[in-house]
Amino acid sequence: MTLSFFDQFMSPIFLGIPLIAIALILPCIIFPTPTSRWLNNRLLALQGWFITQFTSQLFLPLNPGAHKWAVMFTSLMLFLISLNMLGLLPYTFTPTTQLSLNMGLAVPLWLAAVIIGMRNQPTIALGHLLPEGTPTPLIPVLIVIETISLFIRPLALGVRLTANLTAGHLLIQLIATAAFVLLPLMPTVAFLTMTLLFLLTLLEIAVAMIQAYVFVLLLSLYLQENV
């Protein structure tokens, strides 16, 4: 029973084809394509309003040099939200519960921001490793600590997204199993458990959206330090 709770995080394979590839392609299909007409339907208008609001909020504190990353970060935000939300549907698979996928998204973008900072302004980029006014005896120790914290950033990005989604899915499955077992024995307690399950599902929907936003927001903050 304990191992079965973690079966939902295994990448399913059908006829030798890993279904994670279909799960990664699906978000690109469900979004409607904008048209050149003056008036669009409500779904396209809502999608355009959301993208505009998110982009303006995300890049408001950044200088104009970072605005060229707007398309990439907005696309990544929509991609992660779609994967997280589709994973809440029954009998589906959530690719973002895989640490390898999240690290594959975090490491290249973080590394690109660091390389841009080293190329454009190496003095300022290296200056982040040593805070101003540091006592002389602490300089070697602080440089080592700041270097470790710099290289641990992509790991923190991937682990944060993986851990939050994995914990939410496990809680939902545990509470759903408890409600199913308690229904013939204690119906009142089972209905209370179902109410808790409903509230937890709403919370998990919010977590799925917030974690995607936090992932992209932290990447934009890393970019701000180097642009």
HELIX and SHEET records of a PDB file:
HELIX    1   1 LEU A    3  PHE A    9  5                                   7    
HELIX    2   2 ILE A   20  ILE A   30  1                                  11    
HELIX    3   3 ARG A   42  LEU A   58  1                                  17    
HELIX    4   4 PRO A   64  TRP A   69  5                                   6    
HELIX    5   5 ALA A   70  LEU A   86  1                                  17    
HELIX    6   6 PRO A   95  THR A   97  5                                   3    
HELIX    7   7 LEU A   99  ASN A  120  1                                  22    
HELIX    8   8 PRO A  122  GLY A  127  1                                   6    
HELIX    9   9 THR A  136  LEU A  138  5                                   3    
HELIX   10  10 ILE A  139  PHE A  151  1                                  13    
HELIX   11  11 ARG A  153  LEU A  182  1                                  30    
HELIX   12  12 PRO A  187  ASN A  226  1                                  40    
SHEET    1   A 2 ILE A  13  PHE A  14  0                                        
SHEET    2   A 2 ILE A  17  PRO A  18 -1                                        
END                                                                             
